[in-house]
Amino acid sequence: MLMPSASSQCARAAALPDEMQPWVLALTCWLIAGLAALICVPELRGSSPLFGWLPFWLIVAPAIDLAVLRRRSLMARTQELLARVGRRRRIARQASPSRRRSRTARHAQPLARKLRTGMATTGLSASR
């Protein structure tokens, strides 16, 4: 049985849904046209009473929208990665639970012994 590689799984999770592709294309065209318009037409660098600051609507707004669309794909990639890490930790915990318990018990005993001997030498155990 062939298992897909991790990079192909991440690429699938990071791919935008088909319903978002037209928006990405439109926003990218809007951003490129806005950049070209601002470079070629100096009047567009100012403010309009109807629209406000024009560079915002020509460059900043489409850039923010593209970032939001990419955020969705990055979140999907991150969630898939965290799920994979969680599965690895769960498998590792299930594989060696007894080793883990014996190790903590082994470390706890010398500490308790040190505390008892330290209290006896300082005289704290006799006063309490």
Protein Blocks (a to p, Z undefined) as FASTA:
>chain_A
ZZddfklmmmmmmpccfklmmmmmmmmmmmmmmmmmmmmmmmlmmccfklopfklmmmmm
mmmmmmmmmmmmmmmmmmmmmmmmmmmmmmmmmmmmmlmmmmmmmmmmmmmmmmmmmmmm
nommmmZZ
